[in-house]
Amino acid sequence: MATLQAIKYNDGQLEILDQLLLPESCTFIPIWNVEDAWAAIREMKVRGAPAIAIVGCLSLAVELRKLAAPETKEELCRLVQEKLDYLVTSRPTAVNMHLAAEACVKLCTRLTDNTSVNVAEAKDDIVKHLEAMLANDIADNRAIGEHGASDIMKKNATKDKLRMMTHCNTGSLATAGYGTALGVIRSLHTASKLDQVYCTETRPYNQGSRLTAFELVYEKIPATLICDSMAAAAMKQFKIDAVIVGADRVAANGDTANKIGTYQLAVLAKSHDILFYVAAPFSSIDFQIPNGHSIPIEERPHSEMTHTGSIRTAAAGINCWNPGFDVTPAELITGGIITEKGVFKPDQLAPHQ
């Protein structure tokens, strides 16, 4: 069965699956420009660090395709940088959009400096660069899946089938396709090595119960949904072999920012002597940030905690603290950080950048 597709792009036409409507409805909405993309990212109609970068960049490609080439390459580059800077503000914790913007700006600079390239050719080259992100992300995801599955199987060589635990949503809905952490689980399933995956509901936005569970059921992967507060009991009861999560930003020392609740899973995994893995493309690693203390943590609206849809489920007037992410210290990532380049201990990342 084909994996779910959350991003559709063809010949300058961009549509995204509105993830706020899942699992009740699979509805694709058009993205006509950068402003549409910013709003969709901010409102979490699209989410997941890789998908945020892809949708942001493709929205710029959509605009550039419709735009008559400016008079000068300098004017083109200013426009591109302004649009990218705006997109970066949509979700500050995820680094992929920031790094994608940097790469595109560097391309603009090279094209501007190249006197043999005219402004129309420069615009076309920028569009091709932005559009290539979709296929590149799928290839990276598949490599992450294979590297991760191989490492987990090797470290559990005496076991016929494995029991995994995951958090938030890291599958096709969070990427261009296949997924990061969920891609590793998908690869284990394809290899007939997966007994069961236990996915947390991932409060307060329920990306686990709404999105991950949806993907697992869709692809007929054996899975069980648990509440976040059941994680320790599930680790003990079901003898979990490994915990695997995604990442929105990894610092140079391996400290990892991911969906709130990841840190406590890492602490619990350490207590139960369970391997803890992070799966993310190299584009999620920010070598400019020395450690997790420097990672900006987005705070989300209180209504995500106090309401389910339009229905209030918390006492009116109660104060809320709703960080979207927490930071897992590198020393708790005992299995390794799985990337498209291989599986590394947190302190081994820098030589491979």
C-alpha positions in Angstrom: 0.0 0.0 0.0 1.3 3.5 -0.8 2.1 5.7 2.1 -0.1 8.7 3.0 0.7 11.9 1.0 0.4 15.1 2.9 2.0 17.4 0.3 1.0 17.5 -3.3 3.0 19.6 -5.7 2.9 19.6 -9.5 3.9 22.3 -12.0 3.5 25.2 -9.6 0.3 24.0 -7.9 0.7 23.3 -4.2 -1.8 21.5 -1.9 -1.5 20.3 1.7 -3.5 17.9 3.7 -5.2 19.9 6.5 -4.0 17.9 9.5 -6.4 19.8 11.8 -9.2 17.9 10.2 -7.7 14.4 10.7 -8.8 11.8 11.4 -12.4 12.8 10.6 -11.7 14.2 7.1 -8.9 14.0 4.5 -9.2 17.4 3.0 -6.5 19.1 0.8 -6.3 22.9 0.8 -4.4 25.0 -1.8 -1.4 27.1 -0.9 -1.3 30.1 -3.3 1.5 32.1 -1.8 4.0 32.5 1.1 1.3 34.1 3.3 -0.9 31.0 3.0 2.0 28.8 3.9 2.9 30.9 6.9 -0.6 30.7 8.2 -0.9 26.9 7.6 2.4 26.3 9.4 1.5 28.6 12.3 -2.0 27.0 12.7 -0.4 23.5 12.4 -2.4 22.6 9.4 1.0 21.3 8.3 3.5 20.4 11.0 6.7 18.4 11.4 10.1 20.1 10.9 10.8 18.6 7.5 7.3 19.3 6.2 7.4 22.9 7.4 10.5 23.6 5.4 9.2 21.9 2.3 5.8 23.6 2.3 7.5 27.0 3.1 9.9 26.6 0.2 7.4 25.3 -2.2 5.1 28.2 -1.5 7.9 30.5 -2.5 8.3 28.5 -5.7 4.6 28.9 -6.4 5.0 32.7 -6.1 8.1 32.9 -8.2 6.6 30.9 -11.0 3.8 33.4 -11.3 6.1 36.4 -10.9 7.6 38.2 -13.9 11.4 38.3 -13.5 12.5 41.5 -11.7 14.8 43.9 -13.5 17.9 42.9 -11.6 19.2 39.8 -9.9 19.8 41.9 -6.7 16.1 42.8 -6.7 15.2 39.1 -7.1 17.5 38.1 -4.2 16.1 40.8 -1.9 12.6 39.5 -2.6 13.5 35.9 -2.0 15.3 36.7 1.3 12.3 38.8 2.5 9.9 36.0 1.8 12.2 33.4 3.4 12.8 35.5 6.5 9.0 35.8 6.9 8.5 32.0 6.6 11.2 31.4 9.3 9.0 33.3 11.9 6.1 30.8 11.5 7.5 28.2 13.9 10.8 29.3 15.6 11.9 26.0 17.2 12.1 23.8 14.0 15.4 24.6 12.4 14.8 23.0 9.0 13.0 26.1 7.6 15.9 28.3 8.8 18.5 26.1 7.2 16.6 25.8 4.0 16.3 29.6 3.9 20.0 30.0 4.4 20.8 27.5 1.6 18.5 29.4 -0.8 20.0 32.8 0.1 23.5 31.4 -0.6 22.3 30.2 -4.0 20.9 33.7 -4.7 24.3 35.2 -3.8 26.2 32.8 -6.1 23.8 33.5 -9.0 24.1 37.3 -8.4 27.8 37.1 -8.5 27.8 34.9 -11.7 27.8 37.4 -14.6 27.0 34.7 -17.1 23.5 34.2 -15.6 20.7 36.6 -16.4 17.8 37.4 -14.0 15.3 35.1 -15.7 17.8 32.2 -15.5 18.5 33.0 -11.9 14.8 32.9 -11.1 14.5 29.5 -12.8 17.5 28.1 -10.9 16.0 29.3 -7.6 12.6 27.6 -8.4 14.3 24.4 -9.4 16.3 24.4 -6.1 13.1 24.9 -4.1 11.2 22.3 -5.9 13.9 19.7 -5.5 13.3 19.6 -1.7 10.3 17.3 -2.1 12.1 14.4 -3.8 15.3 14.9 -1.7 13.3 14.6 1.6 11.7 11.3 0.5 15.1 9.9 -0.4 16.5 11.0 3.0 13.6 9.5 4.9 14.0 6.1 3.3 17.7 6.2 4.1 16.9 7.1 7.7 14.4 4.2 7.8 17.0 1.7 6.6 19.9 2.9 8.8 17.6 3.0 11.9 16.0 -0.4 11.3 19.4 -2.0 10.7 20.9 -0.5 13.9 18.0 -1.5 16.1 17.9 -5.0 14.7 21.7 -5.4 15.2 21.4 -4.3 18.8 18.5 -6.7 19.4 20.0 -9.6 17.4 18.7 -12.3 19.8 15.1 -11.1 19.4 12.8 -12.3 16.6 10.4 -9.4 16.7 10.6 -6.0 18.4 8.4 -3.8 20.5 8.8 -0.1 19.9 7.5 3.1 21.5 7.1 6.4 19.7 5.9 9.9 20.4 4.1 12.7 18.4 3.9 12.2 14.6 7.0 11.6 12.6 5.6 9.8 9.5 4.4 10.8 6.1 2.3 13.5 7.6 5.3 15.2 9.1 7.6 14.9 6.0 7.4 14.7 2.2 6.7 11.0 2.6 7.8 7.8 4.5 8.8 9.6 7.7 11.7 9.8 10.1 11.1 7.9 13.4 7.9 6.4 12.0 9.9 5.6 8.8 12.3 3.4 10.9 9.2 1.7 12.4 7.9 1.2 8.9 11.2 -0.3 7.8 11.1 -2.7 10.7 7.6 -3.7 9.8 8.6 -4.3 6.1 11.4 -6.5 7.4 8.9 -8.5 9.4 10.7 -7.6 12.6 8.0 -5.5 14.3 5.8 -7.1 16.9 4.0 -3.9 18.0 4.5 -0.2 18.2 3.1 1.7 21.1 2.3 5.3 20.2 1.5 8.0 22.8 -1.5 10.2 22.3 0.8 13.3 22.6 -1.1 15.9 24.5 -2.2 18.5 24.3 -2.6 18.5 20.5 -2.9 14.8 20.2 -0.6 14.4 17.2 -0.2 10.8 18.3 -3.8 9.8 18.5 -5.0 11.9 15.6 -2.1 11.5 13.2 0.3 8.7 14.1 -2.5 6.3 14.9 -4.2 7.3 11.6 -1.1 6.4 9.6 -0.5 3.1 11.5 -4.1 2.0 10.9 -4.0 3.1 7.3 -0.9 1.1 6.6 -2.0 -1.9 8.8 1.1 -1.7 11.0 0.4 -3.4 14.4 0.0 -0.7 16.9 -1.5 0.2 20.3 -2.4 3.7 21.4 -1.5 4.7 25.0 -2.0 7.9 27.0 1.2 9.9 27.7 0.9 9.1 31.4 1.0 5.4 30.7 4.5 5.3 29.2 6.4 4.0 32.2 3.8 1.3 32.9 3.8 0.3 29.2 7.6 0.1 29.1 7.5 -2.3 32.0 4.4 -4.3 31.1 5.2 -4.8 27.4 9.0 -5.0 27.7 9.7 -2.3 25.1 12.9 -2.8 23.2 13.5 0.7 22.0 12.0 4.2 22.0 12.3 6.3 18.9 11.3 9.9 18.4 11.8 12.6 15.8 13.5 16.0 16.3 12.7 19.6 15.5 16.2 20.8 16.3 19.4 19.1 17.4 22.1 21.2 18.9 25.8 20.6 18.0 26.4 18.5 21.2 23.4 16.3 20.4 20.8 17.9 22.8 17.5 17.5 21.0 14.4 19.6 21.0 11.3 17.7 20.1 7.6 17.6 21.0 6.8 18.2 24.6 6.9 14.9 26.5 10.0 13.6 24.7 12.3 14.4 27.6 10.2 12.4 30.1 10.2 9.4 27.7 14.0 9.6 27.6 14.3 9.7 31.4 11.9 6.7 31.6 13.7 4.8 29.0 17.0 5.3 30.9 15.3 4.0 34.1 14.1 0.9 32.3 17.4 0.3 30.5 15.7 0.8 27.1 17.5 2.2 24.1 16.4 5.7 23.2 16.8 6.9 19.6 16.3 10.2 17.8 15.6 10.1 14.0 16.1 13.2 12.0 17.6 14.4 8.7 20.9 16.3 9.0 19.0 19.4 8.1 17.5 19.3 11.7 21.0 19.6 13.2 22.0 23.2 14.0 25.7 23.2 14.4 25.5 27.0 15.2 23.8 26.2 18.5 26.3 24.6 21.1 23.7 22.9 23.3 20.0 22.7 24.1 20.0 25.7 26.4 20.2 27.9 23.3 17.3 26.3 21.5 14.3 28.7 21.4 11.2 26.9 22.7 7.8 28.0 21.2 4.9 28.5 23.6 1.6 27.5 22.1 -1.9 29.1 22.9 -3.5 28.1 26.2 -6.6 27.1 24.3 -4.8 24.0 23.0 -4.8 22.8 26.6 -8.2 24.1 27.8 -10.3 23.1 24.9 -11.0 20.1 22.7 -12.1 21.8 19.5 -14.6 24.4 20.6 -15.5 22.6 23.9 -13.9 23.7 27.1 -12.4 20.8 29.1 -10.5 22.8 31.7 -11.8 25.1 34.5 -12.2 28.7 33.3 -9.6 31.0 34.7 -6.9 28.4 35.3 -3.4 29.5 34.3 -1.6 27.3 31.7 1.9 26.6 30.6 2.0 25.2 27.1 5.5 24.8 25.6 5.4 23.1 22.3 8.8 21.4 22.8 11.2 20.2 25.5 14.9 19.4 25.3 16.3 15.9 25.8 20.0 16.0 27.0 22.4 14.2 24.7 23.4 11.7 27.4 19.9 10.3 27.4 20.0 9.4 23.7 21.5 6.0 24.3 20.6 4.4 21.0 21.9 7.1 18.8 20.8 9.8 16.4 19.6 8.3 13.1 20.2 10.3 10.0 20.3 9.7 6.3 24.1 9.5 6.6 24.0 6.7 9.3 23.5 6.3 13.0 25.7 8.4 15.3 26.3 8.9 19.0 25.4 12.5 19.9 29.1 13.5 20.2 29.9 12.1 16.8 27.8 14.5 14.7 30.2 17.3 14.0 32.7 15.4 11.8 29.8 14.4 9.4 28.3 17.9 8.8 
